[in-house]
Amino acid sequence: MPAPDAGPDAGAIWHYGDPLGEQRAAADAAVVVDRSHRAVIALTGSERNTWLHSISSQHVSALSDGTVTENLSLDGQGRVEDHWVQTELGGVTYLDTEPSRAEPLTAYLRKMVFWADVAIEPTDLAVLSLLGPQLIEQPVLDALGVVSLPAEMTAVALPDGGFLRTMAGPAVELDLVVPRDQVASWRDRLAGADVRPAGVWAYEAHRVTSLRPRLGVDTDERTIPHEVGWIGTAVHLDKGCYRGQETVARVHNLGKPPRMLVLLHLDGSVDRPSPGDPVLAGGRTVGRLGTVVDHVDEGPIALALLKRGLPADTELTTGGESAVAAVIDADSMPTPEATGAGRLAVERLRGGAR
């Protein structure tokens, strides 16, 4: 079954006829999800790393070969414009991002080159994501052609082109980034190792329970990195000047972000709400809904950006024409941040003035 045409995964396979069974296999065995609708961009040139370091949020000026990280492009007010996964391998920097952001991100990067020795080109690489505990077993390793999996957030080159990388998280998650004309042969090879095909639905259910936001679905035009957990993973707090840095530093040192990303449990007896729907408390808007998905164990769940400080037991509703009851998963609430150095200084000054 194809993914909904109106969603961000249009053109991908949503499921293969057993969506909940595919999710169970992702949790207990091993699956491969074709995410080849993602865009992969290649940067080459001797100055690509220092140049990208100067215009993005992550510290990437001297990444060692095989390093994988996340990175952002921010606007002048520190709001997120682009998010990508970045892989440094064999003298090339690979950026993979949302399908809808391929052209805008490429255009922005090319506009920022000026006189740097950097070339920016689209690639014919496709992303296949693998989930499940059986990925560490010998038949899968043999199918992948590796003795062992790469360390977390590192990648290794594959003999016939592309690379294999291990993503961060409590569960085993790999990405095969391979030439598009090899996708079918890779799927066959993995099937021989009992890696089951699964649709994007299974991947999205995994991502939502992992509290991992998706650009343009779980973010809006006002989102800053602090709100969605991208500080540390995609933003380095100790690096030189880049666009939006002032907001990043100010929120980190003096205040707290206005919103927080949480997991919601939804009433499953009514129609599902949609991403972008308002979240209400007592008839007042307190946030916006992001990804909505049915999970094999959790039932209907969603990510949402809510007003920071909202108690976990707040009665919420969401949805369009029909209200859908929603409950915050208390375990998804962000931990209280340590008070920043700037805020401590301000509090000391105020205390001394009294």
Long-range contacts (C-beta under 8 A, 24 or more apart in sequence): 1-199, 3-199, 3-200, 3-201, 8-98, 8-99, 8-100, 8-214, 8-216, 8-217, 9-37, 9-200, 9-204, 10-37, 11-37, 11-99, 12-36, 12-37, 12-199, 12-200, 13-197, 13-199, 13-200, 14-199, 14-200, 14-201, 15-198, 15-199, 15-200, 15-201, 15-202, 16-197, 16-198, 16-199, 19-199, 19-201, 19-202, 19-294, 20-294, 20-296, 22-196, 22-197, 22-198, 22-199, 22-201, 22-202, 23-198, 23-201, 23-202, 23-205, 23-206, 23-295, 23-296, 24-296, 25-132, 25-196, 25-198, 25-202, 26-131, 26-132, 26-198, 26-202, 26-203, 26-205, 26-206, 27-132, 27-171, 27-296, 27-297, 28-132, 28-133, 29-132, 29-133, 29-134, 29-194, 29-196, 30-130, 30-131, 30-132, 30-133, 30-134, 30-135, 30-140, 30-193, 30-194, 30-195, 30-196, 31-130, 31-131, 31-132, 31-195, 31-196, 31-197, 31-198, 31-202, 32-128, 32-129, 32-130, 32-176, 32-186, 32-187, 32-190, 32-195, 32-196, 32-197, 32-198, 33-128, 33-129, 33-130, 33-131, 33-197, 33-198, 33-199, 33-200, 33-202, 33-203, 34-126, 34-128, 34-183, 34-187, 34-197, 34-200, 35-126, 35-127, 35-128, 35-129, 35-200, 35-203, 36-126, 36-127, 36-128, 36-180, 36-183, 37-99, 38-96, 38-97, 38-98, 38-99, 38-126, 38-127, 39-96, 39-97, 39-98, 39-99, 39-101, 39-102, 39-105, 39-122, 40-94, 40-95, 40-96, 40-122, 40-123, 40-125, 40-126, 40-127, 40-177, 41-84, 41-94, 41-95, 41-96, 41-97, 41-102, 41-105, 41-106, 41-109, 41-120, 41-121, 41-122, 41-123, 42-92, 42-93, 42-94, 42-95, 42-120, 42-121, 42-122, 42-123, 43-92, 43-93, 43-94, 43-95, 43-109, 43-118, 43-119, 43-120, 44-91, 44-92, 44-93, 44-118, 44-119, 44-121, 45-116, 45-117, 45-118, 45-119, 46-117, 47-116, 47-117, 47-118, 48-93, 48-116, 48-117, 48-118, 49-88, 49-93, 51-112, 51-113, 51-116, 51-118, 52-93, 52-118, 53-239, 53-240, 54-240, 54-241, 54-242, 55-109, 55-112, 55-242, 55-243, 56-242, 57-225, 57-230, 57-234, 57-235, 57-236, 57-242, 57-244, 57-245, 57-248, 58-86, 58-234, 58-235, 58-236, 58-239, 59-236, 59-238, 59-239, 60-86, 60-88, 60-93, 63-88, 63-93, 64-88, 65-89, 65-90, 66-150, 66-154, 66-155, 66-156, 67-153, 67-154, 67-155, 68-153, 68-154, 68-155, 68-165, 68-166, 68-167, 69-153, 69-233, 69-234, 70-230, 70-233, 70-234, 71-95, 71-234, 72-225, 72-230, 72-234, 72-235, 73-105, 73-108, 73-243, 74-225, 74-242, 74-243, 74-244, 74-245, 74-247, 74-248, 75-243, 75-244, 76-243, 76-244, 77-244, 77-247, 78-224, 78-225, 78-244, 78-245, 78-246, 78-247, 78-248, 78-251, 79-221, 79-222, 79-223, 79-224, 79-244, 79-247, 80-215, 80-219, 80-223, 80-224, 80-225, 80-228, 80-230, 81-108, 82-108, 82-215, 83-215, 83-219, 83-230, 83-234, 85-175, 87-155, 87-163, 87-165, 87-177, 89-155, 89-157, 89-163, 90-157, 94-123, 94-125, 94-163, 94-177, 96-125, 96-127, 96-177, 97-215, 98-214, 98-215, 98-216, 100-216, 101-215, 101-216, 124-179, 124-180, 124-181, 125-162, 125-177, 125-178, 125-179, 125-180, 126-177, 126-178, 126-179, 126-180, 126-183, 127-175, 127-176, 127-177, 128-175, 128-176, 128-177, 128-178, 128-183, 128-186, 128-187, 129-173, 129-174, 129-175, 129-176, 129-203, 130-172, 130-173, 130-174, 130-175, 130-176, 130-190, 130-195, 131-171, 131-172, 131-173, 131-198, 131-202, 131-203, 131-206, 132-171, 132-172, 132-195, 133-171, 133-172, 134-194, 134-195, 135-172, 135-174, 135-195, 136-172, 139-192, 139-193, 139-194, 140-190, 140-193, 140-195, 142-193, 143-189, 143-190, 143-192, 143-193, 143-195, 144-176, 149-174, 168-233, 169-210, 170-210, 171-206, 171-210, 173-206, 201-293, 201-294, 204-291, 204-293, 205-293, 205-294, 205-295, 205-296, 205-301, 207-291, 208-263, 208-291, 208-293, 208-295, 208-301, 208-302, 208-303, 209-263, 209-295, 209-298, 209-301, 211-261, 211-263, 211-303, 211-332, 213-261, 213-290, 213-303, 214-290, 214-291, 217-275, 217-290, 217-291, 218-261, 218-275, 218-290, 218-291, 218-303, 218-305, 219-290, 219-305, 220-276, 220-288, 220-305, 223-259, 223-305, 224-248, 224-251, 224-257, 226-251, 226-252, 226-256, 226-257, 227-257, 227-258, 227-259, 227-260, 227-261, 227-305, 227-308, 228-261, 228-305, 229-261, 229-334, 252-340, 253-340, 253-341, 253-342, 253-343, 254-340, 254-342, 254-343, 254-346, 255-340, 255-343, 256-308, 256-337, 257-308, 258-307, 258-308, 259-287, 259-305, 259-306, 259-307, 259-308, 260-305, 260-306, 260-307, 260-308, 260-310, 260-333, 260-334, 261-290, 261-303, 261-304, 261-305, 261-332, 261-334, 262-303, 262-304, 262-306, 262-328, 262-329, 262-332, 262-333, 262-334, 263-301, 263-302, 263-303, 263-304, 263-328, 263-329, 263-331, 263-332, 264-289, 264-301, 264-302, 264-303, 264-304, 264-316, 264-318, 264-326, 264-327, 264-328, 264-329, 265-298, 265-299, 265-300, 265-301, 265-326, 265-327, 265-329, 266-292, 266-299, 266-300, 266-301, 266-302, 266-318, 266-324, 266-325, 266-326, 267-300, 267-324, 267-325, 267-326, 268-294, 268-299, 268-300, 270-319, 270-322, 270-324, 271-319, 271-322, 271-324, 272-300, 272-324, 273-302, 273-318, 273-319, 273-320, 273-324, 274-319, 274-320, 277-318, 277-319, 277-320, 278-318, 279-304, 279-306, 279-316, 279-317, 279-318, 279-326, 280-316, 280-317, 280-318, 280-323, 281-310, 281-314, 281-315, 281-316, 282-315, 286-310, 286-314, 286-316, 289-318, 301-329, 302-326, 308-334
